[in-house]
């Protein structure tokens, strides 16, 4: 259980190799062993986008934001997912959060 980062890193290797289902499997294990690690949810969302599972991606990005709402990329990818889902108003809202966070950090 202490090795949640090993599953996360393995997921990243599979993701980079285009093996999104294996990446998803490992991100799920990482979040199972550390449910407060936002990057496992974020990368899980990114992998879901790659296989076209947009509703699952949306939920993963929302969970990542719930844990850590100061990460601009979380908001940006959620905005893109909402855009792909045809939810322009929500996409715009999260894009505005992204821009606000980027300006604060820049």
Secondary structure as GFF3:
##gff-version 3
##sequence-region A 1 106
A	DSSP	alpha_helix	4	16	.	.	.	ID=ss1
A	DSSP	alpha_helix	20	33	.	.	.	ID=ss2
A	DSSP	alpha_helix	38	50	.	.	.	ID=ss3
A	DSSP	alpha_helix	54	67	.	.	.	ID=ss4
A	DSSP	alpha_helix	72	84	.	.	.	ID=ss5
A	DSSP	alpha_helix	88	105	.	.	.	ID=ss6
###
